[in-house]
């Protein structure tokens, strides 16, 4: 009974999402049709398609729902198929009816699988997280809370310790040289056969220095103190330039996207950051995504870069993307679940306020990206 109820629930989720995806009137799919049809029949009732690639995934869904004990093997096959793709059909980012059918079928099983077991199928749960955040499955389906790997950013090595060490060593060497010089000059003034004078005499000799020599010593000491004070300040400034907190990384929604008028490799996007703040951003994704793929998609972008023109079109932001290792597929990063438009993305262990506008002359992005940004598989 529980398995039958799960299957009926799966078919309801599938029917709801397919109708919304294809703009089909849901009233044309009755409850009786959902309950009495198998997955393949229900799919054919809603989707008038006989494409081999689509039907292959419909068959996968039917097999998955009707083969108790074999789901792990089927998940392993699905995981391998998704290892170099974001969606089941094509090389782009746009979900198809195949993604909807397979997701609805696999979802019911995944809710009963432990997180440790699901970690064996990383491409499946990455794909599921993407599909559930981009396809509307209605209120009958609850989002799966997938346990994502915690990103532990590498700590940027501070140079202050090195400066302090070098400064201390230089002072020690300088002090040793001064001591040697002082001892050498004292000994040279002594007659040949004279024994070494007591410590008091050495102290007295030091007290007999001229006022000019004393002033020079004081001046040299102050200069050394000032130099040691300035060194940590300069190091702190350099460290702050490499701190990721100076970037204003926000969640945005692409409202429109179109081809760049004078560059085949570029697209132009209109990104909503909330509260009436809309940015125009030029992005080099024309080779990997169509404007339709990007429209109404949530993205993550750096908004405090200095605006500038790219091939005569103004751009006021940098959209963060991920790519495959061989760079054959590239797509924008998906914001964390539940993040709102305009919300700032922060990183654990990196506190601080973002700068109003990054200074291109300081090359702050060039210093930050090798430390904090990597090429993650999609």
C-alpha positions in Angstrom: 0.0 0.0 0.0 2.8 2.4 0.9 4.6 1.7 -2.4 1.3 2.3 -4.4 0.8 5.6 -2.5 4.3 6.6 -3.3 3.8 5.8 -7.0 0.6 7.8 -7.1 2.3 10.7 -5.5 5.2 10.5 -7.9 2.7 10.6 -10.9 0.9 13.6 -9.4 4.2 15.5 -9.1 5.2 14.5 -12.6 1.8 15.5 -14.1 1.8 18.9 -12.3 5.4 19.8 -13.4 4.9 18.6 -17.0 1.7 20.7 -17.4 3.4 23.8 -16.1 6.5 23.2 -18.2 4.5 22.7 -21.4 1.7 25.2 -20.6 -0.8 22.4 -20.7 -4.2 22.9 -18.9 -3.9 20.6 -15.8 -7.6 20.0 -15.9 -7.1 17.8 -19.0 -5.3 15.3 -16.7 -7.9 13.9 -14.3 -7.2 12.2 -11.0 -8.5 9.0 -12.5 -6.0 9.2 -15.3 -3.2 9.8 -12.9 -4.2 6.9 -10.6 -4.9 4.3 -13.3 -2.1 5.1 -15.8 1.5 3.8 -15.5 4.3 6.4 -15.9 4.8 5.8 -19.6 1.0 6.1 -20.4 0.6 9.2 -18.2 3.6 10.8 -19.9 2.2 10.0 -23.4 -1.1 11.5 -22.4 0.4 14.8 -21.5 3.4 15.0 -23.8 2.7 14.2 -27.5 6.2 13.1 -28.2 7.8 9.9 -29.5 11.5 11.0 -29.5 13.8 8.1 -28.8 15.9 10.0 -26.4 12.9 11.2 -24.4 11.3 7.8 -24.4 14.5 6.2 -23.2 14.2 8.3 -19.9 10.5 7.5 -19.6 11.4 3.8 -19.7 14.2 4.5 -17.1 11.5 6.0 -14.8 9.2 3.1 -15.3 11.9 0.6 -14.5 13.0 2.6 -11.5 9.5 2.8 -10.0 8.8 -0.9 -10.6 12.0 -2.6 -9.7 12.5 -2.9 -5.9 16.0 -3.6 -4.9 17.6 -2.5 -8.2 17.3 1.3 -7.6 20.9 1.6 -6.5 22.2 0.1 -9.8 19.9 2.4 -11.8 21.1 5.4 -9.8 24.7 4.4 -10.5 23.9 4.4 -14.3 22.2 7.8 -13.9 25.2 9.2 -12.0 27.6 8.1 -14.8 25.3 9.7 -17.4 25.2 13.0 -15.6 29.0 13.1 -14.9 29.6 15.5 -17.8 26.1 17.1 -18.1 23.9 19.5 -16.3 20.6 18.1 -17.7 19.6 14.8 -19.2 19.1 16.0 -22.8 21.5 18.3 -24.7 24.6 20.1 -23.6 22.9 23.2 -22.3 21.3 24.1 -19.0 17.6 24.0 -19.8 15.6 21.1 -18.3 13.5 19.0 -20.5 10.5 16.8 -20.0 13.0 14.0 -19.4 14.5 15.7 -16.4 11.0 16.3 -15.0 9.9 12.6 -15.3 13.1 11.2 -13.9 13.3 13.7 -11.1 9.7 12.9 -10.0 10.5 9.2 -10.0 13.8 9.3 -8.2 12.7 11.9 -5.6 10.4 9.5 -3.8 13.3 7.0 -3.4 15.9 9.6 -2.4 13.8 10.8 0.5 14.3 7.4 2.1 18.0 7.2 1.5 20.6 8.3 4.0 22.9 11.2 3.3 25.9 8.9 3.5 24.4 6.6 0.9 23.4 9.5 -1.4 27.0 10.8 -1.3 27.9 7.8 -3.5 25.9 9.5 -6.4 27.3 13.0 -6.4 26.2 13.9 -9.9 22.7 12.7 -9.2 22.2 14.8 -6.1 23.9 17.8 -7.8 21.5 17.4 -10.7 18.5 17.0 -8.4 19.4 20.1 -6.5 19.6 22.0 -9.8 16.3 20.7 -11.1 14.3 21.3 -7.9 15.5 24.9 -7.8 14.7 25.7 -11.5 11.5 23.6 -12.2 8.2 24.4 -10.6 6.8 21.1 -9.2 4.0 22.8 -7.4 2.9 22.5 -3.8 2.6 18.7 -3.9 6.3 18.3 -3.9 8.6 19.3 -1.1 12.2 20.2 -1.8 14.9 17.7 -0.7 17.3 19.0 1.8 20.5 17.7 0.3 23.6 17.7 2.6 26.1 19.7 0.6 29.8 19.6 1.2 31.0 22.5 3.5 33.4 24.8 1.7 36.4 25.4 4.0 38.2 28.3 2.3 42.0 28.2 2.6 43.5 30.7 4.9 45.6 33.3 3.1 49.2 33.1 4.5 49.9 36.3 6.3 53.2 38.1 5.7 53.3 40.0 8.9 55.1 37.3 10.8 57.7 37.2 8.1 58.2 40.9 8.3 58.5 40.8 12.0 61.1 38.0 11.8 63.1 39.8 9.2 63.0 43.0 11.2 64.1 41.3 14.4 66.9 39.5 12.6 68.1 42.8 11.1 68.0 44.5 14.4 70.0 41.6 16.0 72.6 41.8 13.2 72.8 45.6 13.4 73.2 45.4 17.2 75.9 42.8 16.9 77.8 45.0 14.4 77.5 48.0 16.7 78.8 46.0 19.6 81.7 44.7 17.7 82.6 48.1 16.4 82.4 49.6 19.9 84.6 46.9 21.4 87.1 47.2 18.6 87.5 51.0 19.0 87.9 50.6 22.8 90.5 47.9 22.5 92.5 49.9 19.9 92.9 52.9 22.2 94.5 50.7 24.9 98.3 50.5 25.2 99.8 47.2 24.1 100.2 45.2 27.4 97.3 46.8 29.2 94.9 44.4 30.7 91.1 44.6 30.0 89.3 47.3 31.9 86.5 46.5 34.3 82.9 46.8 33.2 82.5 50.1 35.1 85.2 51.7 32.9 83.4 50.6 29.8 80.2 52.2 31.1 82.1 55.3 31.9 83.5 55.4 28.4 80.0 55.2 27.1 78.9 58.1 29.3 81.8 60.2 28.0 80.3 60.2 24.4 79.9 63.6 23.0 76.4 65.1 22.8 76.5 64.9 19.0 77.0 61.1 19.2 74.1 60.7 21.7 71.8 62.7 19.4 72.8 60.4 16.5 72.0 57.3 18.6 68.6 58.7 19.6 67.8 59.7 16.0 68.8 56.2 14.7 66.6 54.5 17.4 63.6 56.6 16.5 64.0 55.9 12.8 64.2 52.1 13.5 61.0 52.3 15.7 59.1 54.2 12.9 60.2 51.6 10.3 59.1 48.7 12.5 55.7 50.4 13.1 55.1 51.1 9.4 56.0 47.5 8.2 53.0 45.8 9.9 50.7 48.5 8.7 51.7 48.0 5.1 51.4 44.2 5.5 47.9 44.6 7.0 46.9 46.8 4.0 48.1 44.1 1.6 46.3 41.4 3.5 43.0 43.3 3.4 43.3 43.7 -0.4 43.4 39.9 -0.6 40.5 39.4 1.8 37.4 38.1 0.0 35.1 40.2 2.3 36.0 43.3 0.2 33.9 41.8 -2.6 30.2 42.6 -2.7 28.8 39.2 -3.9 25.0 39.3 -4.3 22.2 37.1 -5.5 20.5 38.4 -8.7 17.7 37.3 -11.0 18.3 37.5 -14.8 15.2 39.2 -16.2 16.3 39.5 -19.8 19.2 38.2 -21.9 20.1 38.9 -25.5 23.0 38.5 -27.9 25.7 41.2 -27.8 25.3 43.4 -30.9 29.0 43.2 -31.9 30.5 40.1 -30.3 29.5 36.5 -31.0 31.0 35.2 -27.8 29.2 37.6 -25.5 25.7 37.9 -24.1 24.1 40.9 -22.4 21.9 40.4 -19.3 19.5 42.6 -17.3 19.9 41.4 -13.7 17.5 42.3 -10.9 19.1 42.9 -7.5 15.9 43.9 -5.7 14.6 47.3 -4.5 14.6 48.6 -8.1 18.3 48.0 -8.5 18.7 46.5 -12.0 22.2 46.0 -13.5 23.3 45.4 -17.1 26.0 42.9 -17.3 28.0 41.5 -20.2 29.0 37.9 -19.9 31.1 35.5 -22.1 28.7 32.6 -22.2 27.3 32.7 -25.7 29.2 29.6 -26.6 27.7 27.6 -23.7 24.2 29.1 -23.0 21.4 30.6 -25.0 19.5 33.7 -23.8 16.5 31.5 -23.1 18.6 29.2 -20.9 19.6 32.2 -18.7 16.3 34.1 -18.6 14.6 33.9 -15.1 17.7 32.2 -13.6 19.1 33.1 -10.2 22.8 33.9 -10.3 25.6 35.1 -8.1 27.6 38.2 -9.1 30.2 40.7 -7.9 28.5 44.1 -7.9 31.2 46.4 -6.7 33.5 46.2 -9.7 34.1 49.4 -11.6 31.6 49.6 -14.5 33.1 49.6 -17.9 32.3 49.0 -21.6 32.8 45.6 -23.3 32.8 46.1 -27.0 30.9 49.3 -26.6 28.2 47.9 -24.3 28.2 49.0 -20.6 28.7 46.3 -18.0 28.3 46.7 -14.2 29.1 43.4 -12.6 30.8 40.0 -12.9 28.7 36.8 -12.9 30.4 33.9 -11.1 30.4 30.6 -13.1 31.6 27.0 -12.8 33.0 24.9 -15.5 34.0 21.3 -16.2 37.7 20.5 -15.9 38.2 20.6 -19.7 36.2 23.8 -19.9 33.7 22.3 -22.4 30.7 23.3 -20.3 30.3 26.5 -18.3 27.3 27.7 -16.4 26.5 30.4 -13.7 26.7 29.3 -10.1 23.4 28.6 -8.3 22.9 30.7 -5.1 22.3 28.9 -1.8 18.8 27.6 -1.3 16.5 30.2 0.2 18.7 33.1 -0.7 16.7 36.2 -1.7 17.4 38.6 -4.6 19.9 41.2 -3.5 21.1 39.2 -0.5 24.9 39.3 0.1 26.9 36.1 0.0 29.5 35.9 2.8 32.1 33.3 3.7 32.8 31.8 7.1 36.0 33.1 8.7 36.1 36.3 6.5 34.5 39.2 8.2 34.4 42.7 7.0 32.5 45.1 4.8 32.8 45.3 1.0 34.4 48.2 -0.6 32.1 50.6 -2.4 34.0 50.1 -5.7 37.1 48.0 -6.3 40.2 49.9 -7.4 41.4 48.4 -10.7 44.9 49.8 -10.2 45.3 47.7 -7.0 44.4 44.6 -9.0 42.4 43.3 -6.0 40.5 40.7 -8.0 43.8 39.3 -9.4 45.0 38.8 -5.9 41.8 37.2 -4.5 40.8 34.8 -7.3 43.9 32.5 -7.1 43.4 32.1 -3.4 39.6 31.7 -3.0 38.1 30.8 -6.4 38.6 27.4 -8.0 37.3 25.5 -11.0 34.7 23.1 -9.6 33.0 20.4 -11.7 29.4 21.1 -12.7 
